[in-house]
């Protein structure tokens, strides 16, 4: 629930506008009104005008929690149910998603409690980000851990939170919840092989 913003003595708004200020101050990213949903990378003026953004200068282990979370491009591919062939170690995508995944919004519906509610949800860390073969090859965590740059369509690069979907890099909005199928049905829904690059 979001409370109606209150005007503080200095004339600024307390509430929603404060959230945007926090994002700007902590991440160097400006978030405009929710209806516009635009992000843009901000650079310091003056001597630091040519400063590189944190994802180019920091290791994953050096990032703040806010910086770490901002790396997620919102593709939703890590929330897809995958099938691994035990003999060949081939990983297949399905058109099935985790029970907590909202396919239309491409978000986890209970992100802060996901590991408790879905015990096999893998906790991504700086230590395992480059080693998980099922992570999408475009994943920012995986790419930075391997010394690669962010894709040109990443929201931190474009300033547009919808750029992942526009680039065709997001999961389909038509994924089926795993709760709607039994295990045999899920195994029958493998579609394309996910490359391990």
Secondary structure as UniProt FT lines:
FT   STRAND          6..7
FT   TURN            9..10
FT   STRAND          13..14
FT   HELIX           16..27
FT   STRAND          29..31
FT   TURN            34..36
FT   STRAND          38..41
FT   HELIX           46..48
FT   TURN            49..50
FT   HELIX           54..57
FT   HELIX           60..62
FT   HELIX           65..70
FT   HELIX           77..79
FT   STRAND          80..84
FT   TURN            86..88
FT   STRAND          91..97
FT   TURN            99..100
FT   STRAND          101..102
FT   TURN            103..106
FT   STRAND          107..108
FT   TURN            109..110
FT   HELIX           111..113
FT   HELIX           114..117
FT   TURN            119..120
FT   TURN            126..131
FT   TURN            133..134
FT   TURN            137..138
FT   HELIX           140..145
FT   TURN            146..147
FT   TURN            152..153
FT   HELIX           155..158
FT   TURN            161..162
FT   HELIX           163..166
FT   TURN            167..168
FT   TURN            173..174
FT   STRAND          176..177
FT   HELIX           178..180
FT   HELIX           183..187
FT   TURN            188..189
FT   STRAND          190..193
//
